[in-house]
Amino acid sequence: MSEETVPQQGGGTAQPKGLLQQMEELMAALNADLSALDADLQSSATAGRIPVEGPEAG
Protein backbone atom coordinates (compact mmCIF):
# COMPACT_ATOMS: atom_id res chain seq x y z
CA MET A 1 0.00 0.00 0.00
CA SER A 2 2.82 2.43 0.77
CA GLU A 3 4.35 1.59 -2.60
CA GLU A 4 1.27 3.04 -4.29
CA THR A 5 1.33 6.33 -2.41
CA VAL A 6 5.06 6.99 -2.74
CA PRO A 7 6.08 7.81 -6.34
CA GLN A 8 9.08 5.90 -7.63
CA GLN A 9 12.24 7.76 -8.58
CA GLY A 10 11.93 6.90 -12.29
CA GLY A 11 8.69 8.93 -12.59
CA GLY A 12 8.37 12.49 -13.78
CA THR A 13 10.57 14.91 -11.87
CA ALA A 14 8.16 17.79 -12.56
CA GLN A 15 5.64 16.49 -10.00
CA PRO A 16 7.90 16.80 -6.89
CA LYS A 17 9.06 20.23 -8.05
CA GLY A 18 5.44 21.26 -8.53
CA LEU A 19 4.55 19.99 -5.08
CA LEU A 20 7.48 21.84 -3.57
CA GLN A 21 6.43 25.05 -5.26
CA GLN A 22 2.85 24.57 -4.04
CA MET A 23 4.09 24.01 -0.51
CA GLU A 24 6.24 27.14 -0.68
CA GLU A 25 3.27 29.17 -1.92
CA LEU A 26 1.03 27.76 0.82
CA MET A 27 3.65 28.51 3.46
CA ALA A 28 4.02 32.07 2.17
CA ALA A 29 0.25 32.55 2.27
CA LEU A 30 0.09 31.07 5.77
CA ASN A 31 2.92 33.32 6.92
CA ALA A 32 1.13 36.38 5.52
CA ASP A 33 -2.12 35.35 7.22
CA LEU A 34 -0.35 34.78 10.53
CA SER A 35 1.42 38.14 10.27
CA ALA A 36 -1.90 39.87 9.61
CA LEU A 37 -3.51 38.02 12.53
CA ASP A 38 -0.61 38.94 14.80
CA ALA A 39 -0.88 42.61 13.82
CA ASP A 40 -4.64 42.53 14.37
CA LEU A 41 -4.30 40.90 17.78
CA GLN A 42 -1.62 43.35 18.85
CA SER A 43 -3.66 46.36 17.73
CA SER A 44 -6.79 45.08 19.50
CA ALA A 45 -4.81 44.27 22.63
CA THR A 46 -3.27 47.74 22.80
CA ALA A 47 -6.59 49.43 21.94
CA GLY A 48 -8.36 47.63 24.78
CA ARG A 49 -5.71 48.38 27.37
CA ILE A 50 -5.04 51.46 29.41
CA PRO A 51 -1.32 51.81 30.13
CA VAL A 52 -0.78 51.03 33.80
CA GLU A 53 2.28 52.48 35.44
CA GLY A 54 1.44 51.52 39.00
CA PRO A 55 2.17 48.20 40.72
CA GLU A 56 -0.90 46.38 39.42
CA ALA A 57 0.89 43.15 38.60
CA GLY A 58 0.63 40.81 41.48
C-alpha positions in Angstrom: 0.0 0.0 0.0 2.8 2.4 0.8 4.3 1.6 -2.6 1.3 3.0 -4.3 1.3 6.3 -2.4 5.1 7.0 -2.7 6.1 7.8 -6.3 9.1 5.9 -7.6 12.2 7.8 -8.6 11.9 6.9 -12.3 8.7 8.9 -12.6 8.4 12.5 -13.8 10.6 14.9 -11.9 8.2 17.8 -12.6 5.6 16.5 -10.0 7.9 16.8 -6.9 9.1 20.2 -8.0 5.4 21.3 -8.5 4.6 20.0 -5.1 7.5 21.8 -3.6 6.4 25.0 -5.3 2.9 24.6 -4.0 4.1 24.0 -0.5 6.2 27.1 -0.7 3.3 29.2 -1.9 1.0 27.8 0.8 3.7 28.5 3.5 4.0 32.1 2.2 0.2 32.6 2.3 0.1 31.1 5.8 2.9 33.3 6.9 1.1 36.4 5.5 -2.1 35.4 7.2 -0.3 34.8 10.5 1.4 38.1 10.3 -1.9 39.9 9.6 -3.5 38.0 12.5 -0.6 38.9 14.8 -0.9 42.6 13.8 -4.6 42.5 14.4 -4.3 40.9 17.8 -1.6 43.3 18.9 -3.7 46.4 17.7 -6.8 45.1 19.5 -4.8 44.3 22.6 -3.3 47.7 22.8 -6.6 49.4 21.9 -8.4 47.6 24.8 -5.7 48.4 27.4 -5.0 51.5 29.4 -1.3 51.8 30.1 -0.8 51.0 33.8 2.3 52.5 35.4 1.4 51.5 39.0 2.2 48.2 40.7 -0.9 46.4 39.4 0.9 43.1 38.6 0.6 40.8 41.5 
